[in-house]
Each structure stands twice: as structure tokens, then as C-alpha cells.
Amino acid sequence: MSFDPGILIFWAIAALAAWVQTLTGFALGLILMGATGALGLMPVPQAAAVTSLLVLVNSVLVLAHGWRDVDRPALKLILLGAFPSLVAGFFLLGWLAGTALGLLQLLLGIAIAGSAAQLATRPTRRETRSPPFTFFLSGLIGGLMGGLFATTGPPVIWHLYRQPMTLNAVRVTLVSVFFLTQILRSGLVAASGGITPALLISAAGAAPAVVLGTWLARRFPPPVAPVTIRKAALALLFLSGVSLILSAIGKFG
């Protein structure tokens, strides 16, 4: 199998995504899927499978230091909604990849641009905890996105940041959601025969890149406020989503 130079770009994006997420808490999966989709570096199913593995690597690094702060009741309700919808989203991805690539690209663009716009708004924090069904609902929507594009985060992020929880509890609970949902997704990829040589090569270089990006952010934080980095990343993500949408619409024309 010949070596694709584009894989080097993917590894660099993985390091950058881990660097940004470590500094700001921003979604690793969204950055990877948005940049990969906009640049056309690899098919969406392969990019999502590799992203799942990289989310696991990043999650282990985070949870190794703070897993005790997980909000277990919230985590259970979110996963109750996320697990079944993730399975549905995974098989929907397989169907779309085989029959409707233009529609798949359109959905990815909408998911990326919509998530960037949502994450740019600062949710109002509640004085009391939301009803249990709302945690389930955020997991249900997030799980569908996780099955399709390995990006469980946006609905769950927005919901948890509205709760009267400590910031560390929110952060660790979110990472736990990412970790557990991507274990399930990676298992589905393996069970469906999706562990290909191309995927293994992509992951083999990207995993050390994620570790490197995380280490650099912790060891040498830039002289720029995290909120500035977050705004820049969201703007670029939104533009990449719009680019995917316009490209998909052009294919329908």
C-alpha cells in the first residue's frame, strides 16, 4: 500500500486539536472531523473511526488525574440516552456512506457549523439542577452525532454547563461521556470489520500526536488567553462547516 502524504497533515491536525482542547476544553472530535472533512483527507467513516480512538487517548490522559470528580447521576442518565442512539447513528453512517455521499457531507457540514455556533453561545447557568429527562435527551442527541461523526459533545456540553456543578465536575463528566461512548463506537467499528490497514496507519501516527499536543499545551501554554484561542477555533470550525455544506449543495446541483 502506497503512503499518502495527506496522512501527515492529519497527524498535524490531531496534535493541534489536542493542543486546543487541553487549553480550552474544546471538542477534539469536532476539530478533527471539521478539518478532515473540509480538506478531504480521508473518507468520513475512516475519519470518524480514527477520531474515536484519539478521543479515547485524550480521555485517558485527562481521567487519570480527575476521575473521582465525575457526577455519576448525570453520567448514567446521559449514557442511557447516548448508547442506543450512537448505535443507530453508526449504522446510519454506514448506509449513507454507501448510498448518499453528498447527503453525508451535507450532514457533516451542518453538524460542524451548528455545533460551532452553539458552542459560541454561553449557556445561562441554572440555580437548580435540570430534570433528569433533560440529561437523557442531551445524551440521545449527542449519541446520534457520536455514531455518525464521533462527536458526542455539543448537546451534552451545552447542557452540563447550565447545571449548578463545579467546572471540574462538568469537565470530567464530559470526558467520561466521550470515553465511554467512543469505547462503544470503536467496538462497533471492530465488529463490523472496519479496522483496516489505512485506519491503523492513521491512528498509529495520530495517537502520539495527540499525546504531544496535550503535553505541549500543559508544558508551554501560549501567552494568549484561552478564550481567544477558543473563539479562533470556533470561527475556523464554523467556516469549515459552511464550506462542507456549500460543497455538498454543489454536488446536488
Summary of the structure (lengths in Angstrom):
residues: 253
radius of gyration: 17.1
end to end distance: 35.1
largest distance: 57.2
contacts: 890
relative contact order: 0.21
helix: 81%
strand: 0%
